Amino acid sequence: MKMHSYVTVNRDYREDYELAKKEGRKPLSNYPDNVNIKDFCLFMITPWLVYANYPRRSTINYFYAIKKFSFAMLLLITLYMIHS
């Protein structure tokens, strides 16, 4: 399903890109630049089901990452204790 989403969205981006070239306007996406192996592999390992140009930060918020990791570990420990 993810590959289908990738192909379908890039088809729509390509159609918009070609129409924008004919009309002399800027395309709505960065179509030719987003079709590469790096973007495809990144999309395949992320939990998104629909391909789109999602905004990304250039830096990592380590406090947020540690907080989410801690909550996940706490949940796993709690589930283990309940199961035992």
C-alpha positions as a Markdown table, in Angstrom:
| # | Residue | x | y | z |
|---|---|---|---|---|
| 1 | Met | 0.0 | 0.0 | 0.0 |
| 2 | Lys | 2.9 | 2.4 | 0.7 |
| 3 | Met | 4.4 | 1.9 | -2.7 |
| 4 | His | 1.0 | 2.5 | -4.3 |
| 5 | Ser | 0.7 | 5.8 | -2.3 |
| 6 | Tyr | 4.2 | 6.8 | -3.4 |
| 7 | Val | 3.5 | 6.2 | -7.0 |
| 8 | Thr | 0.1 | 7.8 | -7.0 |
| 9 | Val | 1.1 | 11.0 | -5.2 |
| 10 | Asn | 4.2 | 11.4 | -7.5 |
| 11 | Arg | 2.0 | 10.9 | -10.5 |
| 12 | Asp | -0.2 | 13.8 | -9.3 |
| 13 | Tyr | 2.9 | 15.9 | -8.6 |
| 14 | Arg | 4.2 | 15.2 | -12.1 |
| 15 | Glu | 0.9 | 16.2 | -13.7 |
| 16 | Asp | 0.9 | 19.5 | -11.6 |
| 17 | Tyr | 4.6 | 20.0 | -12.5 |
| 18 | Glu | 3.9 | 19.7 | -16.3 |
| 19 | Leu | 0.8 | 21.9 | -16.1 |
| 20 | Ala | 2.8 | 24.5 | -14.1 |
| 21 | Lys | 5.5 | 24.6 | -16.8 |
| 22 | Lys | 2.9 | 25.2 | -19.5 |
| 23 | Glu | 1.2 | 27.9 | -17.5 |
| 24 | Gly | 4.6 | 29.5 | -16.4 |
| 25 | Arg | 3.9 | 29.3 | -12.7 |
| 26 | Lys | 5.7 | 27.6 | -9.8 |
| 27 | Pro | 4.6 | 24.0 | -9.1 |
| 28 | Leu | 2.9 | 23.1 | -5.9 |
| 29 | Ser | 5.5 | 20.5 | -4.9 |
| 30 | Asn | 9.2 | 19.9 | -5.5 |
| 31 | Tyr | 8.4 | 17.1 | -7.9 |
| 32 | Pro | 11.6 | 16.2 | -9.7 |
| 33 | Asp | 13.7 | 16.6 | -6.6 |
| 34 | Asn | 11.7 | 14.3 | -4.4 |
| 35 | Val | 11.9 | 11.2 | -6.6 |
| 36 | Asn | 15.1 | 9.6 | -5.4 |
| 37 | Ile | 16.2 | 6.5 | -3.5 |
| 38 | Lys | 16.8 | 8.5 | -0.3 |
| 39 | Asp | 13.2 | 9.9 | -0.1 |
| 40 | Phe | 11.7 | 6.6 | -1.1 |
| 41 | Cys | 13.6 | 4.7 | 1.7 |
| 42 | Leu | 12.8 | 7.3 | 4.2 |
| 43 | Phe | 9.1 | 7.0 | 3.4 |
| 44 | Met | 9.3 | 3.2 | 3.6 |
| 45 | Ile | 10.7 | 3.2 | 7.1 |
| 46 | Thr | 8.5 | 5.9 | 8.5 |
| 47 | Pro | 5.0 | 5.1 | 10.0 |
| 48 | Trp | 3.2 | 7.3 | 7.4 |
| 49 | Leu | 0.7 | 5.5 | 5.2 |
| 50 | Val | 0.2 | 8.4 | 2.8 |
| 51 | Tyr | 3.1 | 9.9 | 0.9 |
| 52 | Ala | 3.4 | 13.7 | 1.2 |
| 53 | Asn | 5.9 | 16.4 | 1.8 |
| 54 | Tyr | 5.7 | 16.5 | 5.6 |
| 55 | Pro | 7.5 | 19.4 | 7.4 |
| 56 | Arg | 10.7 | 18.3 | 9.1 |
| 57 | Arg | 13.0 | 19.9 | 11.6 |
| 58 | Ser | 16.6 | 20.3 | 10.9 |
| 59 | Thr | 17.5 | 19.5 | 14.5 |
| 60 | Ile | 16.5 | 16.9 | 17.0 |
| 61 | Asn | 14.6 | 17.8 | 20.1 |
| 62 | Tyr | 16.4 | 15.4 | 22.5 |
| 63 | Phe | 14.1 | 16.2 | 25.5 |
| 64 | Tyr | 11.0 | 15.2 | 23.5 |
| 65 | Ala | 12.7 | 12.0 | 22.2 |
| 66 | Ile | 13.9 | 11.0 | 25.7 |
| 67 | Lys | 10.4 | 11.7 | 27.1 |
| 68 | Lys | 8.7 | 9.6 | 24.5 |
| 69 | Phe | 11.2 | 6.8 | 24.9 |
| 70 | Ser | 10.7 | 6.9 | 28.7 |
| 71 | Phe | 6.9 | 6.7 | 28.3 |
| 72 | Ala | 7.3 | 3.7 | 26.0 |
| 73 | Met | 9.6 | 1.9 | 28.4 |
| 74 | Leu | 7.2 | 2.7 | 31.3 |
| 75 | Leu | 4.4 | 1.3 | 29.3 |
| 76 | Leu | 6.3 | -1.9 | 28.5 |
| 77 | Ile | 7.3 | -2.4 | 32.1 |
| 78 | Thr | 3.7 | -1.8 | 33.2 |
| 79 | Leu | 2.4 | -4.4 | 30.7 |
| 80 | Tyr | 5.0 | -6.9 | 31.8 |
| 81 | Met | 4.0 | -6.5 | 35.4 |
| 82 | Ile | 0.3 | -6.8 | 34.6 |
| 83 | His | 0.9 | -9.9 | 32.5 |
| 84 | Ser | 3.1 | -11.7 | 35.1 |
